[in-house]
Structures are given as C-alpha cells and as structure tokens.
Amino acid sequence: MSDVQVDTAKVRGTGEDMKALSSDTQRRMRHALDSTDDVYRDHMFWECGNHLLVCRDTWVDHMVGLAKKMGDLGERLQDSADSYDAADQEAVSRLRAAMTDLGRH
C-alpha cells in the first residue's frame, strides 16, 4: 500500500506563482484596451461610441475578475500546503507523545 506524498514547498511555490501572475495579469488587463478611447473619440456622437465603451469596460472587468480568482486560488493552494504541514506536525507530536508514554510503562 503506497502513501500519498505532498511536496508542500512546491504546492506553496505554485500558489505564490499564481498570485504573482494574477497581479501582473490584472495590471495588464486594466490597460489592454486603452486604445478604445481613440475609437470612442472618433465615434462619440454616434450611439455605437458609448456602447463601445460599455463593452470594453464590461470585458475588462470580467477579465480582471478572472485574474483575481486565479490569485484567490493561489492563496488557497498556499493555505492547503500550510494545512498539510500542520497535520504532519500534529501527527509527529502525537507519535512522540505515544512513544514517550510507552517508554514509561
């Protein structure tokens, strides 16, 4: 019977990478469609100009939201790694206490 091996340092590192990528992606996405303003100025008196800005803002908000979720998932990965480490430490502590208790009898 084999054991599950979790490399918490790698899990934690992956979470950190996801958070960094999330932050960078959010920053970039906020300016990905800045050139839309030029198009808007050319069409501001047409109804489509306003719709273009609404569409742009909705799309940017959606993409930034997805990037934020990626950062949240990275945080959860780090929390999971911490939980695994805490569970391992608890198991070691209980095993030591049991061995100490057995040594007394």
C-alpha positions as CSV (number, residue, x, y, z in Angstrom):
1,M,0.0,0.0,0.0
2,S,1.5,3.3,-1.0
3,D,1.3,6.7,0.7
4,V,0.3,10.0,-0.8
5,Q,3.3,12.3,-0.9
6,V,2.6,16.0,-0.9
7,D,5.5,18.3,-1.6
8,T,4.2,21.3,0.3
9,A,7.1,23.6,-0.7
10,K,6.1,23.0,-4.4
11,V,2.4,23.5,-3.7
12,R,3.2,26.7,-1.8
13,G,5.5,27.9,-4.6
14,T,2.9,27.2,-7.2
15,G,0.4,29.2,-5.1
16,E,2.9,32.1,-5.0
17,D,3.4,31.9,-8.7
18,M,-0.3,32.0,-9.3
19,K,-0.7,35.1,-7.1
20,A,2.1,36.9,-8.9
21,L,0.7,36.0,-12.3
22,S,-2.7,37.2,-11.1
23,S,-1.4,40.5,-10.0
24,D,0.6,41.1,-13.3
25,T,-2.4,40.0,-15.4
26,Q,-4.8,42.3,-13.5
27,R,-2.4,45.2,-14.1
28,R,-2.0,44.5,-17.8
29,M,-5.7,43.8,-18.4
30,R,-6.7,47.2,-16.9
31,H,-4.9,48.8,-19.8
32,A,-5.3,46.2,-22.6
33,L,-8.0,48.2,-24.4
34,D,-6.8,51.8,-23.7
35,S,-6.8,52.4,-27.5
36,T,-10.6,52.1,-27.4
37,D,-10.7,55.7,-26.2
38,D,-9.3,56.8,-29.6
39,V,-12.1,54.9,-31.4
40,Y,-14.6,56.4,-29.0
41,R,-13.4,59.9,-29.7
42,D,-13.9,59.3,-33.4
43,H,-17.4,58.0,-32.9
44,M,-18.5,59.8,-29.7
45,F,-21.5,61.4,-31.4
46,W,-22.8,58.1,-32.6
47,E,-24.7,55.7,-30.4
48,C,-22.1,53.0,-31.1
49,G,-19.4,55.1,-29.3
50,N,-21.0,54.7,-25.9
51,H,-21.8,51.1,-26.5
52,L,-18.1,50.5,-27.4
53,L,-17.0,51.9,-24.0
54,V,-19.6,49.8,-22.1
55,C,-18.5,46.7,-23.9
56,R,-14.8,47.5,-23.2
57,D,-15.4,48.2,-19.5
58,T,-17.5,45.0,-19.1
59,W,-14.9,42.9,-20.8
60,V,-12.0,44.4,-18.8
61,D,-14.0,43.9,-15.6
62,H,-14.6,40.3,-16.5
63,M,-11.0,39.5,-17.3
64,V,-9.7,41.3,-14.2
65,G,-12.2,39.3,-12.2
66,L,-10.9,36.1,-13.7
67,A,-7.3,37.1,-12.8
68,K,-8.4,37.9,-9.2
69,K,-9.9,34.4,-9.0
70,M,-6.6,32.9,-10.1
71,G,-4.9,34.8,-7.2
72,D,-7.5,33.6,-4.8
73,L,-6.9,30.0,-5.9
74,G,-3.1,30.6,-5.4
75,E,-3.9,31.7,-1.9
76,R,-5.9,28.6,-1.3
77,L,-3.0,26.4,-2.6
78,Q,-0.8,28.1,0.0
79,D,-3.4,27.5,2.7
80,S,-3.6,23.9,1.7
81,A,0.2,23.5,2.0
82,D,0.1,25.0,5.4
83,S,-2.7,22.6,6.5
84,Y,-0.7,19.6,5.3
85,D,2.3,20.8,7.2
86,A,0.2,21.4,10.4
87,A,-1.3,18.0,10.1
88,D,2.1,16.4,9.7
89,Q,3.4,18.3,12.7
90,E,0.4,17.2,14.8
91,A,1.0,13.6,13.8
92,V,4.6,13.8,14.8
93,S,3.7,15.4,18.1
94,R,1.2,12.7,18.9
95,L,3.5,9.9,17.9
96,R,6.3,11.3,20.1
97,A,3.8,11.6,23.0
98,A,2.7,8.0,22.5
99,M,6.3,6.7,22.3
100,T,7.1,8.7,25.5
101,D,4.1,7.2,27.2
102,L,5.0,3.7,26.1
103,G,8.5,4.2,27.5
104,R,7.1,4.9,30.9
105,H,5.3,1.5,31.1
